[in-house]
Amino acid sequence: MKTTAVKTTKLGFKLWLSVVIFGLIGQIAWIVENMYFSKFVQNNIEPEAYATTIMVAFSAIAATLATVIGGALCDKLGKRKAVICWGYILWGLSTMAFAFIPIDFSPDAKLKLVATVIIMDCVMSFIGATANDAAFNTWVSDISDTTNRGKIDVVLAIMPVAAMGVVFVGLDSLTSTSEHWGEFFMILGAVPIVGGLLGFFMLKDAPHVKKQDTSGYWSNVFYSFRPSVIKDNKMLYVCLLGSMCSGASIQVYQSYLINFVEKTLGITDYIIPLIVIVLGSAVLSVVMGNLMDKYGKEKFYYPTIFVNIIGALIVYCLKFVLGDTNKMLPLIMVGGIMVMGASLVMAGLFLGAFRDYIPHGKEGSFMGMRMFLFVLVPMLVGPGVAQFTINTVDMRTAEGMILYPPELFLAGAIVVAFAFIPAYFVKKNDKVIRAKLIAEKENSNG
């Protein structure tokens, strides 16, 4: 069949501005949980990997429960704006609380302090997931359609990368020594608070969203987990399985990335390579997002997964040139652009397709399943694979300190290869669902 271009639905400046601002602010807040809590614990409390692995797993469980409950609440109330705004404010306050964690402690208090950090992280993750993963992502589904979702989800996938750049350039220096961590958490906590206040003036719920006239809220909470619902919406879950493989691959190395660059590679001045990777992957993914919305997603699944695997393998090859900065930097930049750019495009492909299959009126209820397969499972599988890899390689300094090995990227390449399986089915059905939704859109406009 010949692939034909379609006219994509324009969002308008105000909606795009809201998508970018609240997507970016949310990811600036999440980068604290995803990367800097790990660095904080590894550098100041417990350097061994078990603490990070446990923290990632429990926070993922808390975030998933929050999204399941919060998404159903959004459908029940028919409101997203209020949950986003108040949630972002509370999210910021819970982040600020980390500024009061003591880093001068006796050895016998270490386990208690690790447990305290994990509990606080779970609280913050619960609040953040309610505001961002449940309410904000439901709002995105409300204001988008099949002709612009690929681009929107690619842009949203860029936000973690953009957030990483903002935090690295503006605030990373505060984390180089122990005495400035308090300032770091206070500043980062202020960001979502400002976002929540802005939301009261900027955000507007989509006009077609109505309060659900349902009797049992709790029966609706686990709607997307019902066997009958899964059977009736099989392709929706297959799309999420594809995003799950991509997410699990990223989680293999993400929590250890900063210390991998600084300690394993010995590169402390990584701002320029980071900028190159961020800009290169962002440009690549935006171009691909426009093309997939215009021509359909089916031609992009296999090449994107393949590029992701090659990029991860290139970064793994750093193993053979450790200590040679002139050889390491090109590998980091080329491999980084490929693996990061491909990961962003995969989000646009699989998550955009997932939104296409959501039944009308259940946009919030399916966000819990999205969180379960796209976030929770990857955050359990990824760190588990990482822990196995770290223990197996057992790379350490002469003093016995743990180093995070390049083999993490080899493991990531293996994990993402499993995405070829759901991609086969999603690719095969993409044209059918796309044609159906476009026809529905044209009929409603006519």
Buried (B, 14 or more C-beta within 10 A) or exposed (E): EEEEEBEBBEBEEEBBEBBBBBBBBBBBBBBBBBBBBBBBBBBBBBEEBEBBBBBBBBBBBBBBBBBBBBBBBBBBBBBBBBBBBBBBBBBBBBBBBBBEBEEEEEEEEEEEBBEBBBBBBBBBBBBBBBBBBBBBBBBBBBBBBBBBBBBBBBBBBBBBBBBBBBBBEEBBEBBEEEEEBBEBBBBBBBBBBBBBBBBEEBBBBBEEBEEBEEEEBEEBBBBBEEEEBEEEBEBBBBBBBBBBBBBBBBBBBBBBBBBBBBBBBEBEEBEEBBBBBBBBBBEBBBEBBBBBBBBBBBBBBBEBBBBBBBBBBBBBBBBEBBEEEEBBBEBBBBBBBBBBBBBBBBBBBBBBBBBBBBEEBBBBBBBBBBBBBBBBBBBBBBBBBBBEBBEEBEBEEEEEEBBBBBBBBBBBBBBBBBBBEBBEBBBEBBBEBBEEBBEEBEEEEE
